Amino acid sequence: MSLPILIDRADPIAIVTLNNPEKLNALGLASWKQLGEVMRELDADKSLRCIVIRGAGEKAFAAGADIAEFEKTRNTSKSGKKYGTVLEATMAAIGRCRHPIVAMIHGACVGGGLEIISLCDLRICGASSRFGVPIAKLGLVVGYGEMKGLIDLVGRATALEILLEGRVFGAEEAKDKGLVNRIVADDKVEEESMAAARRIAEGAPLVARWHKKFARRLAQARPVVAGERDEAYACYDTEDFRIGVKAFLAKQKPEFKGK
């Protein structure tokens, strides 16, 4: 049996593949659990500078949860809670990851797949990609931990439109809604996604991590206090700051060390 989640390295970039192409990369309970474990493992790896998440093949990023296994894994409130606890822990692991995450989106990106990309930092899709959360047609609820990333990305009104209507819509509408950053030709999705990941990886990794941290903090209602504001000045004490300034003045490409 093939592994539900694959990890490849193109140092310093990790490529995480949702690996269930026969079912358009639908995620079962084992897939959700392993994806969370993988994201926590990658978060702890300070040698990384970027993560790319994609689906196997080019037909789908992910078609959501694997409904065929619901009879065994998600058919009562008790089993639903157990399943949801795993799913929400995985969403939290993606959302809390210190490294920038690029979503490489081929084809269908619905349900749980759309929830995953909402937690990524940059989302690139093909012109024929399709999006939506048709969960109302299953009588199934999107829990708090699943919904948060979507609301943070597109806002309450748009999130509710997506959830209440349950429509599946195209790439242009997805971009209008703020679900994706960039649309490219279908045969250019991998090329552009990896190019974006390399551009991120060429930047100062500590700066990228700080920017992600600050953006998450600013999304919280409570005001930023003085001690937190001071962290924005810690960059001046890093070796990477000295490397960057020196390279800029010499008109050279910086080689950051993450120190």
Residue pairs with C-beta under 8 A, 6 or more apart in sequence:
2 19
3 19
3 34
4 18
4 19
4 20
4 27
4 28
4 30
4 31
4 34
4 35
5 16
5 17
5 18
5 19
5 31
5 34
5 35
5 38
6 16
6 17
6 19
6 56
7 14
7 15
7 16
7 17
7 38
7 42
8 14
8 15
8 17
9 15
10 194
11 47
12 47
12 48
12 49
12 50
12 201
12 205
13 48
13 49
13 50
13 51
13 52
13 194
13 197
13 198
13 201
14 42
14 45
14 48
14 50
14 51
14 52
14 99
15 51
15 52
15 54
16 35
16 38
16 39
16 42
16 51
16 52
16 53
16 54
17 53
17 54
17 55
17 56
18 25
18 27
18 31
18 35
18 53
18 54
18 55
18 56
18 61
18 62
18 113
19 25
19 56
20 26
20 27
20 28
20 31
20 56
20 66
21 55
21 56
21 57
21 59
21 60
23 63
23 66
23 68
24 55
24 59
24 60
24 62
24 63
24 107
24 108
25 55
25 56
25 57
25 60
25 61
25 62
25 63
25 113
26 62
26 63
26 64
26 65
26 66
26 67
27 35
27 62
27 64
27 65
27 66
27 112
27 113
28 65
28 66
28 69
28 73
29 69
29 73
29 74
29 83
29 86
31 66
32 65
32 83
32 86
32 87
32 90
32 112
33 86
33 90
35 90
35 93
35 94
36 86
36 89
36 90
36 93
39 51
39 90
39 93
39 94
39 97
40 93
42 48
42 51
42 97
42 99
43 93
43 96
43 97
43 98
43 99
46 258
47 258
48 99
49 99
49 100
49 200
49 201
49 203
49 205
49 208
49 258
50 99
50 100
50 101
50 102
50 197
50 198
50 200
50 201
51 97
51 99
51 100
51 101
51 102
52 101
52 102
52 103
52 104
52 193
52 194
52 197
53 94
53 101
53 102
53 103
53 104
53 116
53 117
53 120
54 61
54 103
54 104
54 105
54 106
54 190
54 193
55 61
55 62
55 106
55 107
55 113
57 106
58 106
58 107
58 186
58 189
59 106
59 107
59 108
60 106
60 107
60 108
60 109
60 113
61 103
61 104
61 105
61 106
61 107
61 108
61 109
61 113
61 116
61 117
61 125
61 129
62 108
62 109
62 110
62 111
62 112
62 113
62 116
63 108
63 110
63 111
63 113
64 110
64 111
64 112
64 113
64 114
64 133
64 135
65 74
65 87
65 111
65 112
67 138
73 79
73 83
74 80
74 83
84 143
84 145
84 146
87 112
87 143
87 145
87 146
88 143
88 144
88 145
88 146
89 145
91 115
91 116
91 119
91 145
91 146
91 148
91 149
92 145
94 101
94 116
94 119
94 120
94 149
95 119
95 148
95 149
95 216
96 216
98 209
98 212
98 213
99 205
99 208
99 209
99 212
100 121
100 122
100 200
100 208
100 212
101 119
101 120
101 121
101 122
102 120
102 121
102 122
102 123
102 124
102 193
102 196
102 197
102 200
103 116
103 117
103 120
103 122
103 123
103 124
103 193
104 124
104 189
104 190
104 193
104 194
105 117
105 123
105 124
105 125
105 126
105 129
105 180
105 189
106 125
106 126
106 129
106 186
106 189
106 190
107 126
107 128
107 129
107 130
108 129
108 130
109 117
109 125
109 129
109 130
109 131
110 130
110 131
110 132
110 133
110 134
110 168
111 132
111 133
111 134
111 135
112 146
114 131
114 132
114 133
114 150
114 162
114 179
115 133
115 142
115 146
115 149
115 150
117 123
117 179
117 180
118 149
118 150
118 152
118 153
118 154
118 179
119 149
121 212
122 181
122 182
122 196
122 200
123 179
123 180
123 181
123 182
124 180
124 181
124 182
124 183
124 184
124 189
124 192
124 193
124 196
125 171
125 174
125 180
125 182
125 183
125 184
125 189
126 171
126 183
126 184
126 185
126 186
126 187
126 188
126 189
127 171
127 183
127 184
127 185
127 186
128 170
128 171
128 186
129 170
129 171
129 174
129 180
129 183
129 186
130 168
130 169
130 170
130 171
131 168
131 169
131 170
131 171
131 173
131 174
131 179
131 180
132 162
132 166
132 167
132 168
132 169
133 142
133 150
133 162
133 163
133 166
134 166
134 167
134 168
135 141
135 142
135 163
135 166
136 163
136 164
136 166
137 166
142 150
142 163
147 159
147 163
150 159
150 162
151 159
152 219
153 178
153 179
154 162
154 177
154 178
154 179
155 178
158 177
158 178
162 177
171 180
171 183
172 183
174 180
175 181
175 182
175 183
182 192
182 196
184 192
200 208
202 253
202 256
203 256
204 235
204 238
204 240
204 241
204 244
204 254
204 256
204 258
205 240
205 256
205 258
206 235
206 238
206 240
206 258
206 259
207 235
207 240
210 231
210 232
210 234
210 235
214 232
217 224
217 228
218 224
235 241
238 259
239 257
239 259
240 254
240 256
240 257
240 258
240 259
243 254
243 255
243 256
243 257
244 254
244 256
246 254
247 253
247 254
247 255
248 254
